Amino acid sequence: MKVLISAYLDNNIGDDLMIKLLAKRFPEFIFYLDTNKSTVINTFNQYENIICHKFKKSNDYLRQFQIYLSIGGSLFNNINSFMGILLRVRRIIMLYRLKRNKIKLATIGCNLGPYKNKIGLLLTKIELQLNNLVTVRDSDSYEIIKKFKSVNNFHLASDIVFNYSEYIYIEKRNNTKCLGISTYRSIQNCEFNYSSYIFLAAIADKFIERTGNTVCLFAFDSENENDLSSAHHIKGISKYPEKIKIVPYLGDHKSIIDSMSQCDRFITIRFHSAILCQMLNIPFLPVVYSNKMHNYLNDEFYKGLRIPFSDMSVDKYNVDEIIKCIIENKEIFNDFSKEKSDAIKHFDNLNNLASTIKVHTNTGRI
């Protein structure tokens, strides 16, 4: 079966892991990614059932596929500007065309919003009504879909990346007590970037002064969003750059997870840094830059401190108190009792949809 994929392809560990897990779950499917980015191609070149190519618009091309699959978390968070609305309308027109070519539509692993206007919510409703299958990863998004008419086959399950749990072996951590920080460079709220760098550098310095231990700065996205920029800013601002290590994601998720497993505490900004911390049993202090982190923490019944990205400032927060929380594990997420095997439901429901499809006789690669 041929599946055309729509996904965020920016060498982002969370989105890449979703696609890699998808490929492992369905080895009999061939997945086509719409990209010619050489770094992305390199990330997936070890997966025989993932093909990177450029999308074509002809009907002959489209009819070779049985499913058009949108996979990822923040698939509906860019409908709040004129350009975002225009791109969404164009996408919906394309989805109508795919439907006319008898291609099944599925969207899995997403969250909805936030929406600044009714147009964004309306366009989301129209798009999801076209889908044969929708799965979401937080209860807030699920409640939104429940209010949409004519969206019938929709499901709630924990984030897709939790399916990686079966591949993780948690070793007893050494005594280095390294602090991990998921760095982040915002494109939409760039006016807050430098103050966040100063804030995180201050936390790193105070942690080093109090413990003498290392701080690891993790860059979870290494292309257009470029967390490496924020990591180098933080290290450059720090008084102890020799005690700071930068760990970039360059397509190899295993090396990132191995490095994370050496951390005793974490400050999570990237959404999937929190997910991986939960899987690795690493207590973390969450920073929130979008509703997806809020929704996730609410679903986990988290009652501790959560810092808005726009408020990351040494003037607004007492760094000494935060370091005390980190070292003494106070006000830090530390309840990993919720079982996450339900994450497989995203793939199980996709499999159910695929089982209803009669595969075309032309199953060769494009």
C-alpha positions as CSV (number, residue, x, y, z in Angstrom):
1,M,0.0,0.0,0.0
2,K,1.3,3.5,-0.9
3,V,0.8,6.3,1.6
4,L,1.5,9.9,0.8
5,I,2.6,11.7,3.9
6,S,2.1,15.3,5.0
7,A,4.3,16.1,7.9
8,Y,6.6,18.8,9.4
9,L,10.0,18.0,8.0
10,D,12.6,20.2,9.6
11,N,15.0,17.7,11.3
12,N,12.8,17.9,14.4
13,I,13.2,14.9,16.7
14,G,9.5,14.7,17.7
15,D,8.1,14.8,14.2
16,D,10.8,12.5,12.8
17,L,10.2,10.0,15.5
18,M,6.5,9.8,14.7
19,I,7.4,9.0,11.0
20,K,10.1,6.5,12.0
21,L,7.6,4.7,14.4
22,L,5.0,4.7,11.6
23,A,7.5,3.0,9.2
24,K,8.4,0.4,11.8
25,R,4.7,-0.3,12.6
26,F,3.8,-0.8,8.9
27,P,6.7,-2.4,7.2
28,E,4.4,-3.6,4.4
29,F,3.5,0.0,3.5
30,I,5.5,2.4,1.3
31,F,5.5,6.0,2.7
32,Y,6.2,8.9,0.4
33,L,7.5,12.1,2.0
34,D,7.1,15.3,0.0
35,T,10.6,16.8,0.4
36,N,13.9,17.3,-1.4
37,K,15.7,18.6,1.6
38,S,19.0,16.7,1.7
39,T,19.2,16.7,5.5
40,V,15.7,15.2,5.8
41,I,16.5,12.6,3.1
42,N,19.6,11.6,5.1
43,T,17.6,11.2,8.3
44,F,15.3,8.6,6.7
45,N,17.7,6.9,4.3
46,Q,17.9,3.8,6.5
47,Y,14.2,3.1,6.2
48,E,13.5,1.0,3.1
49,N,9.8,1.8,3.2
50,I,10.3,5.6,3.3
51,I,10.7,7.4,0.0
52,C,11.5,11.1,-0.3
53,H,10.3,12.8,-3.5
54,K,8.5,15.9,-4.7
55,F,4.8,16.0,-4.8
56,K,3.1,16.2,-8.2
57,K,-0.4,17.5,-9.0
58,S,-1.4,15.3,-11.9
59,N,-4.3,12.8,-11.4
60,D,-2.2,9.9,-12.7
61,Y,0.3,10.6,-10.0
62,L,-2.3,11.0,-7.2
63,R,-4.2,7.8,-8.2
64,Q,-1.2,5.7,-7.3
65,F,-1.8,6.3,-3.6
66,Q,-4.4,4.7,-1.3
67,I,-4.0,7.0,1.7
68,Y,-3.1,10.6,2.2
69,L,-1.8,10.7,5.8
70,S,-1.2,13.9,7.8
71,I,0.9,13.0,10.9
72,G,2.2,15.3,13.6
73,G,1.2,17.4,16.5
74,S,0.9,21.1,15.7
75,L,-0.9,20.6,12.3
76,F,-3.6,23.3,13.0
77,N,-1.7,26.0,14.8
78,N,-0.9,28.2,11.8
79,I,-4.3,29.5,10.8
80,N,-4.2,32.8,12.7
81,S,-2.8,35.0,10.0
82,F,-3.9,36.0,6.5
83,M,-1.1,33.8,4.9
84,G,-2.0,30.9,7.2
85,I,-5.7,31.1,6.2
86,L,-4.8,31.3,2.6
87,L,-2.5,28.2,2.8
88,R,-5.2,26.3,4.7
89,V,-7.8,27.1,2.0
90,R,-5.4,25.8,-0.7
91,R,-4.8,22.7,1.4
92,I,-8.6,22.0,1.7
93,I,-9.0,22.4,-2.0
94,M,-6.3,19.8,-2.5
95,L,-8.0,17.5,0.0
96,Y,-11.2,17.7,-2.0
97,R,-9.2,16.7,-5.1
98,L,-7.7,13.8,-3.3
99,K,-11.2,12.7,-2.2
100,R,-12.4,12.8,-5.9
101,N,-9.5,10.5,-6.7
102,K,-10.9,8.0,-4.1
103,I,-7.9,8.4,-1.8
104,K,-8.6,8.0,1.9
105,L,-7.7,10.9,4.1
106,A,-6.4,10.4,7.7
107,T,-4.9,12.8,10.3
108,I,-3.3,11.3,13.3
109,G,-1.5,12.4,16.4
110,C,-2.5,16.1,16.3
111,N,-3.7,18.8,18.7
112,L,-6.0,21.7,17.8
113,G,-5.5,25.4,18.1
114,P,-5.0,27.8,19.6
115,Y,-7.3,29.9,17.5
116,K,-7.4,33.7,17.5
117,N,-10.4,33.9,15.2
118,K,-13.5,31.9,14.1
119,I,-12.1,31.5,10.6
120,G,-9.3,29.2,11.9
121,L,-11.7,27.1,13.8
122,L,-14.1,26.9,10.8
123,L,-11.3,25.8,8.4
124,T,-10.2,23.2,10.9
125,K,-13.7,21.8,11.0
126,I,-14.0,21.7,7.2
127,E,-10.7,19.9,6.9
128,L,-11.5,17.3,9.6
129,Q,-14.9,16.7,8.1
130,L,-13.1,15.5,4.9
131,N,-11.0,13.0,6.8
132,N,-11.9,9.3,7.0
133,L,-9.9,9.1,10.3
134,V,-8.8,11.6,12.9
135,T,-6.8,11.0,16.1
136,V,-5.8,13.6,18.6
137,R,-3.3,13.5,21.5
138,D,-5.0,15.7,24.2
139,S,-8.5,15.8,25.8
140,D,-8.9,19.5,25.0
141,S,-8.6,18.8,21.3
142,Y,-10.9,15.9,21.6
143,E,-13.6,18.1,23.2
144,I,-13.3,20.5,20.3
145,I,-13.8,17.7,17.7
146,K,-16.8,16.4,19.6
147,K,-18.6,19.7,18.8
148,F,-17.9,19.4,15.1
149,K,-20.8,17.8,13.1
150,S,-20.0,15.2,10.5
151,V,-16.6,14.3,12.0
152,N,-17.4,10.7,12.9
153,N,-14.3,8.5,13.1
154,F,-12.2,10.4,15.7
155,H,-10.2,9.1,18.7
156,L,-8.1,10.2,21.6
157,A,-4.8,8.6,22.6
158,S,-1.5,9.6,24.2
159,D,1.2,11.2,22.0
160,I,2.5,8.9,19.2
161,V,6.1,9.2,20.4
162,F,5.1,7.2,23.6
163,N,5.2,4.2,21.3
164,Y,8.9,4.5,21.5
165,S,8.8,3.3,25.1
166,E,9.3,-0.3,24.1
167,Y,12.7,0.6,22.7
168,I,13.9,2.4,25.7
169,Y,16.0,0.7,28.4
170,I,16.3,2.9,31.5
171,E,19.7,2.4,33.1
172,K,20.6,3.5,36.6
173,R,21.9,7.0,36.2
174,N,25.4,7.9,37.2
175,N,26.2,10.4,39.9
176,T,27.0,13.4,37.6
177,K,23.5,14.8,38.1
178,C,23.6,16.7,34.8
179,L,20.9,19.3,34.2
180,G,19.4,19.0,30.7
181,I,17.7,22.0,29.0
182,S,15.7,21.8,25.8
183,T,16.6,25.1,24.0
184,Y,14.2,26.9,21.8
185,R,14.3,29.8,19.3
186,S,10.9,31.1,18.6
187,I,10.0,32.4,15.1
188,Q,6.5,33.6,16.0
189,N,7.5,35.3,19.3
190,C,11.1,36.3,18.5
191,E,10.9,39.4,20.7
192,F,11.2,37.0,23.7
193,N,14.1,35.0,22.5
194,Y,17.1,36.9,23.9
195,S,15.5,37.3,27.4
196,S,14.9,33.6,27.4
197,Y,18.6,33.0,26.6
198,I,19.7,35.3,29.5
199,F,17.2,33.5,31.8
200,L,18.4,30.0,30.9
201,A,22.1,31.0,31.1
202,A,21.4,32.4,34.6
203,I,19.8,29.1,35.6
204,A,22.7,27.1,34.1
205,D,25.3,29.3,35.9
206,K,23.5,29.0,39.3
207,F,23.2,25.2,38.9
208,I,26.9,24.9,38.1
209,E,27.8,27.1,41.0
210,R,25.6,25.1,43.4
211,T,26.6,21.6,42.2
212,G,29.7,21.9,40.1
213,N,28.0,19.7,37.6
214,T,27.5,19.9,33.8
215,V,24.6,21.5,31.9
216,C,23.6,19.9,28.6
217,L,21.8,22.1,26.1
218,F,19.6,20.0,23.7
219,A,18.8,21.4,20.2
220,F,15.7,19.3,19.2
221,D,15.3,21.1,15.8
222,S,18.4,21.7,13.7
223,E,17.1,23.2,10.5
224,N,14.8,26.3,9.9
225,E,13.7,26.7,13.5
226,N,17.3,26.1,14.5
227,D,17.5,25.5,18.2
228,L,21.3,25.4,17.8
229,S,21.2,29.2,17.6
230,S,19.6,29.4,21.1
231,A,22.0,26.8,22.5
232,H,25.0,28.8,21.4
233,H,23.6,32.1,22.7
234,I,23.0,30.5,26.1
235,K,26.5,29.0,26.2
236,G,28.0,32.4,25.0
237,I,26.2,34.3,27.8
238,S,27.1,31.8,30.5
239,K,30.0,32.5,32.9
240,Y,31.0,28.9,32.7
241,P,30.9,27.8,29.1
242,E,33.4,25.1,29.8
243,K,30.8,23.3,31.9
244,I,28.1,23.5,29.2
245,K,27.7,20.9,26.5
246,I,25.6,21.4,23.3
247,V,23.8,18.2,22.1
248,P,22.2,18.7,18.6
249,Y,19.6,16.5,17.0
250,L,21.1,15.8,13.5
251,G,18.8,12.9,12.5
252,D,20.0,10.3,15.0
253,H,17.3,10.1,17.7
254,K,19.1,7.4,19.6
255,S,22.1,9.6,20.4
256,I,19.8,12.3,21.7
257,I,17.9,9.9,23.9
258,D,21.1,8.3,25.2
259,S,22.4,11.8,26.2
260,M,19.1,12.7,27.8
261,S,19.2,9.5,29.9
262,Q,22.4,10.8,31.5
263,C,20.5,13.9,32.9
264,D,19.2,13.8,36.4
265,R,16.8,16.8,35.9
266,F,15.5,18.7,32.9
267,I,14.0,22.0,31.8
268,T,11.6,21.2,28.9
269,I,10.6,23.8,26.3
270,R,10.2,21.6,23.2
271,F,7.0,19.5,23.6
272,H,8.7,16.2,22.9
273,S,11.5,16.9,25.4
274,A,8.8,16.5,28.1
275,I,7.4,13.4,26.4
276,L,10.9,11.8,26.3
277,C,11.6,12.9,29.9
278,Q,8.4,11.1,31.0
279,M,9.5,8.0,29.1
280,L,12.9,8.2,30.7
281,N,11.6,8.9,34.2
282,I,13.4,12.2,34.4
283,P,11.7,14.9,36.5
284,F,11.3,18.1,34.6
285,L,10.3,21.7,34.9
286,P,8.1,22.7,32.0
287,V,8.3,25.9,30.0
288,V,5.2,26.6,27.9
289,Y,5.3,28.3,24.5
290,S,2.0,26.9,23.1
291,N,-1.3,25.3,24.2
292,K,0.0,21.8,23.4
293,M,2.2,21.8,26.5
294,H,-0.6,23.2,28.7
295,N,-3.0,20.6,27.4
296,Y,-0.5,17.8,28.0
297,L,0.2,18.9,31.5
298,N,-3.5,19.2,32.3
299,D,-4.1,15.7,31.1
300,E,-1.3,14.6,33.4
301,F,-2.9,16.5,36.3
302,Y,0.3,18.4,36.8
303,K,0.0,21.0,39.6
304,G,3.5,22.4,39.8
305,L,5.2,25.4,38.3
306,R,4.9,26.0,34.6
307,I,6.8,29.0,33.1
308,P,5.3,30.8,30.1
309,F,8.0,31.3,27.4
310,S,7.1,35.0,27.2
311,D,7.8,35.4,30.9
312,M,11.3,33.8,30.9
313,S,13.1,36.7,32.5
314,V,15.4,37.1,35.5
315,D,13.2,40.0,36.5
316,K,10.0,37.9,36.8
317,Y,11.4,34.7,38.3
318,N,13.8,34.1,41.2
319,V,16.6,32.0,39.8
320,D,17.7,30.9,43.2
321,E,14.2,29.5,44.0
322,I,14.1,27.7,40.6
323,I,17.5,26.1,41.2
324,K,16.3,25.0,44.7
325,C,13.3,23.4,43.0
326,I,15.4,21.7,40.5
327,I,18.0,20.4,43.0
328,E,15.5,19.3,45.6
329,N,12.9,18.1,43.1
330,K,10.2,20.5,44.4
331,E,7.4,21.8,42.2
332,I,8.8,19.6,39.4
333,F,6.8,17.0,37.4
334,N,7.6,13.7,38.9
335,D,4.5,11.4,38.6
336,F,5.2,8.8,35.9
337,S,2.5,6.4,37.1
338,K,0.1,7.0,34.1
339,E,0.4,4.1,31.7
340,K,0.8,5.1,28.1
341,S,0.1,1.9,26.1
342,D,-2.9,3.7,24.6
343,A,-0.6,5.5,22.2
344,I,-0.7,2.5,19.9
345,K,-4.4,3.5,19.1
346,H,-3.2,6.0,16.5
347,F,-1.6,3.2,14.5
348,D,-4.3,0.7,15.3
349,N,-7.0,3.0,13.9
350,L,-4.9,3.7,10.9
351,N,-4.6,-0.1,10.3
352,N,-8.4,-0.4,10.6
353,L,-8.8,2.2,7.9
354,A,-6.2,0.6,5.7
355,S,-7.9,-2.8,6.0
356,T,-11.0,-1.4,4.3
357,I,-9.1,-0.3,1.2
358,K,-8.7,-2.4,-1.9
359,V,-5.1,-2.0,-3.0
360,H,-4.5,-1.0,-6.6
361,T,-2.8,-3.6,-8.8
362,N,0.0,-1.1,-9.5
363,T,2.0,-1.3,-6.3
364,G,5.5,-0.5,-7.6
365,R,7.5,2.4,-6.4
366,I,7.2,5.7,-8.1
